[in-house]
């Protein structure tokens, strides 16, 4: 039983030592990018009422949520998605604000799904949400921030794939798909780029040849601007054409940012969230098959909480990003900045004085009483294991031994001379 308690449940893991330090450094660096763009922090609870995330909101399926109950018997869930929580906050705290609202967050989400084999059920997201702006410029701003964040993380080779939820939703409606199960099956075929499966579904529908061709072509409609040109030549529905035109205009603005080389299109793009109404996007890089950023426009979600306002957001999947950075050998290096002061009981006062001096100088200091039977070479191994940069060994009121972890070099330093200087 004791051995079992050492392990974490399936879908979660411990993050410790250097990996944890790297993750926090990465989060802080990306957070600074969001702050420079004027986004202000918001924190929402890790668990909320089930109705915040129910099926009508367009978030994940009920069966994929971790559920619990409060003392009154209300069903609560660990948040599977942070966006609905922030939408609730905007409706509550910014109900009368009509000008843009910029909010950002760092938090964990929890999805209890056996379909995600090998994936974490608890993941960290860093995101930004922009409310009260329905312009294509707002779309471009969020894409530009995404590019800046990924460049800031150390990535150089990545791609933002853009789609439009309204484009596909319009085609589905025009084709007469109404049954939820049938629509879900069609979306699965599109997402998996299963052209033969799509053909089996489409062939039973009484739709025009051009619309049929468009559906069957959807799994192939990804790439550069030529994809949009092709779709414009086939699609006749004004609403679908409007979606394509907006993507074209968005690309033009991204060229003004100088980020067009990171942009590609996927008109068959789908999201697990049904609340998206316009632009949807995902960022990918090599050596990982999962998206490292997801986002999109959700102009109707906040209205479900009582405030009608457009919105767009992005969510950086920190765990996926770290995986990609690690495989590309681009993870930021954590400096061995801590100094370990080892002292014997007779020289405690000198050790405390020296530690105080270094801390006032802005240094990280670990003050540790010497253990019997542990020699200075043992501490050198300990330093490497714990990523500690240097060691001070005090066994005198006047001098201490200074050792660097990496080189192992030693020298004697006079305490009074050091503090005096």
N, C-alpha and C positions, 0 to 999 in steps of 0.2 A: 504493500500500500504506500509506503514511504517513497519507493522508487517511482510509482505512478504519479505522485504529487509533484515530482520534479519536472514533469512534462506539461506542456500547454495543450489545450484542446485543439482539435483539428481546425485549421483555418486561421489560427492566430500564432504569433511568435514573439519571442523576446528580442529586443534590440538593445545592445549594450556596448560598453567600452568605445573603441574607435568608431565603429559603425554608427552608434548613437550620436557621437560628436559630429560626424560627417553629415548625418541627417539634419541635425539642428542647424549646422552651419549653412547647409543648402537652403533650408526653409528660411533662415534669416536673410540670406542674400536675395532670394526671390521676393520675400516680403518687402524688402527695401525698394524693389522695382515697382511694386504696386503702390507703395507710399509716395514714390516720386511722381506717380500719375494722379495723385490726389485721392486715393482710396483710403477710407477710414475703417478701422477695425470694428468688428462686431463678433460677439460670442453668443451662441445659442446652446440650449441644453443638449446633453448627449441622448436623453430620452424625452419624448413628448407624447401627447395623445395620439392614438392610432389614426384619428381622422385627419391629422395634418398630412399624412402620407397615404391616405386611402386611394382606391382605384380611380376615383373621379379626379384626383389631382394629376394623374398621369405619371406617377412615380413607379417604383418597383412593385411586383406582385406581392400580395399579402403573405403568401406562403414563404416568401424569401426574407421576411422580417423576423427579427428577434423580438418576441412579445413578453410582456410582464404585466402585473396588475398592481394597482395601488390599494390602499386600505378601503377605499370606497368601491372597489371592484371595477374601476375604469381600466380599459385596455390601454397599455402604454407600449411604445416600441423604441428600441434603440434606433436612432436615426439612420435610415439607409441612404439618405440623400440630404445634403445641407440646404440646397436651394429652396425647397418649400418652407423650411424654418425661417429663412431670411425673408422670403415673400410675406410670411405671416408678420414678422417684425415691421416690415415697411408699411403694411396695411395698418398696423397698430400705432406705431410711433411717428410715421411720416404721412399720415392720412391726408393732410391738407397741403403738403408740399407738392408743387407742380413743376419745379425746376429739377434738373438732374440730381440724383442721389448716387454716390459711389461708396460701396461697402466692400470690405475684404475680410477674409477669415482664414484660419488654420484649424483644422479639426479632423477627427476620425469618423468614418462611416462604417456601418455594420450591415452586411448582407449575408443571410443564412441560406445559401444556395448550393445544392449538391451539383448543379450543372457547371459550376466553376471549378472543376477538378484541378487541383494543383495551384489554385489561386487563393490569396488571402481573403478571409471574410471580414477582417478589420483592416482598413487602409487609411492612410493619411492624405487629406486633400488640402491644397492651398488654392483659394479661389478668389475671384472678384465678380461683383454684380453691379451692373449699371442700370438704374431705373429712370423712368420719365424721359426717355429719349428713344424715339422709334426710327431715327435716321440711319441711312447707310453709313454715315460717318461714324456713328456709334459702333456699328458692326466692325468697321475698319479699325477703330481704336482698340477694341478688344483683341482683334487678330494681331495688331502691332504689339500690344502688351505681351501676348503669348510668345511672339517671336523674340522680343527682348528678354523675356524670362528664360527661354531656352538657350539663347546665346549666353546669358549671364550664368547659366548653370555649367557652361563649358561645352555644350553641344555645338557642333558646326554643321553636321549633316543630318537634316531632318526635313519633314514635309508636312504642311498643313493641308489636309483634304477638306474641301468645302462642298456642302450640299445644301438643299433647301427642303425643309419638311413640308412646306406648302405645295411644292412642285409635285411630289409623290402623292400627297393627300388628294390633290386635285385630280390626278390621273385615276386614282382608285375610285373616287366618287363618280367621275365621268364614265368609268367602265361599268358602273352599277354594282360594285361590291358593297354589300351592306352587312352580311353575316360576319360577326366578330371572329369566329373560328376560321372562316374562309380568308378574311383579311390577314389574320395572324399567320396562316399557312403561306399566303402569297409573300408576306414580308420575309418569312424565313427563307423562301426560295431566292428572293432578291439578295438578301444579306449573304447567303452562302453561294451566290452567283450560280445557282442551279438552273440553267437555261431549259433543260429537259423537263424538270419539274414545273417550271413556270408555263411551259407550253401546254402541259396537261391541264393546268388551271384555266389559262386564257382561252384555249380552243373551245371551251364550253360556254364562253360568253359571247353574246351577240353585240360585238363592237366593231367599229370601222377598222379597215385595214391599217390605216396610219397609226391609230391608237394601239392596235395589236402589235404592230412592228415596234412601237416605242417600248411597250412592256417587255417584249422579248429582247430588246436591245439594252435594257436597263443594266444588266450585269456587266456590260461592256462599256458603259458610258462613264469612264473615268480617264482623266488625263488633263491635257491643257485646254486652252480656249477653244480649240476646234470642236471639242465635245459640246460646248454651249452653242456653237454655230450650227452643228448638226441638229441638235434638239430644236432650235428655233425654226429650222426648215421643215420639221416634221409635226411639231405640236401646233394645234390651232386654238386650244383653250386659252382665252385671254388671261386667266389667273395664272396658269402655268407659264405663259410667256412673260408675265410680270415677274415671276420668281426668277426666271433665267436672266432677264434684263437687270435685275437687282444684283445678281452675282457678277455680271459683266461690269456694272458700275463699281462694285466693291473691288474688283480686280484693278480697275483704273486707279482707285484711291491707294491701293496697296503699292502701286508703282510709284506714287508720290512719296510714300514712306521709304521706298527703296527695298521693299521686302517681297517683290513679286516672284523672285526665284524660289521662294519657299511655298508658293501657292500652287495647288492643283485642284481638280474638281472631281466629284463623284456624285452624279445625279441619282444614283441608286443608294446613296447613303441612308442608313437608318440609325436610330438611337433607341436605347432601351427605355428612354423616357418619352412618354406620349405628350407631354406638355409643350414641347417645342412647336413653334408656329412659323418660323422662317428659317434664317440661316442656322445650319448645324455644322459643326466642324470637329475634326479630330487631328491630333498631331502624332506622327509616327517617326521613329528613327530606327536604324538598323540594329540587329542583334537582340531585338525583342519584338514579339508579334502583337503586343498589347499597346493600345493608345496611351501616350504619356500625358496628353491633354485632351479634354473633351469640353464642349460648350455649345451654346446656341441661344437663339432668341425665343423667349417665352412670354408673349404679349398678353396672354389670358390668365396666367397663373395667379398673379397678385389679386386680380379681380375676384377670384374665388374666396378671398379673405376680406373683401369689402372695399378695395381701392382699385379702380380701373386705371392701370398704367402699363405702358410697354416696358420690357426689360430684356437684358441680354447678359449672359454670364460665361465664365470660363472656370474650369477646375483642373488644376495640375495634379496628376496622380503621383505623389512624391515617391511612393514605393516603386512604381514602374520606372520612374525617371532615374532613381538610384540604381536600379537593376541595369538599365541601359548604360548609364555612365560607368558603372563598374565593368561591364563587358567590353566597353570601348576604352577602358583604362583612362577615364577622364574624371574620376571622383576627386574632389578637392582634398588636398593633403592637410592633415591636422598637425600643426606644429607641436612638438614636445615642449610645451611652455612651462609646465609645473616644475617646481624645485622641491626636492625632498630633503628635509633637515632631520637627521638622526642624532639623538643626543643621549648621553648617559645621565642617570639621576643627579650626579654631582654637578652637572653643568646645565641643569634645566633653565636657570635664570639667564644664562648667556644665550641659550637657544631661543627662549621666548623673546628676548630683546632683539636678536638677529631676525627672527621671523617677522616681528612687528616692523622693523626697519624695511625689509624687502616688500612687505605688503603695502606700506605707505608709498613705496616707489612704484606701485602698480603691478607687482609680480604676484603670481600664484604660488603659494607656499604650503606644503604639507609638513606639519610638525609631528614627529613620531618618536616615541621613546624606544631606545634600542632594546632588542630582544636578545636574551642570552642564547648563545650558540649560533647566532647569525652573524656572519662576517661581512666585510665590505663587498666581496665578490658576489655573495648571495644577493645583496641589495642591488648590485648592478644588473643581475638577471631580472630581479623584480621590477626595476625601472623600465627595462625593455618591454616586459609583459604588460605594464600599466601605462606605457607611453609617457613616461616621466623624463624630462630633459636633463636634469642635473641633480647631483646629490651633495649635500654639505654634511660632513660627519664631525660632530663636536665632541671632543674628549679633552678639552682644555679651555681655560678661561680666556686664553689669549689667541689661540689659533684654531682653524678648522681645516679639514681636508675637503677640497672641491674636486668633484669627479663629474665628467660629462658622460652621459649614457651611451652615446653613439660611438665615441672614440675610446672611451675607457681611460682617457688621460687624467692624471691626478696632479694637484699642486696644493701647496700649503698657503693659506691666506691669513693675515693678522686681522682679528676682529676689530680692534680699535682703529686701525688704519683705514679699514673699509668704511666703517660708519663715519669716521671723521671726514673722509674724502667725499 
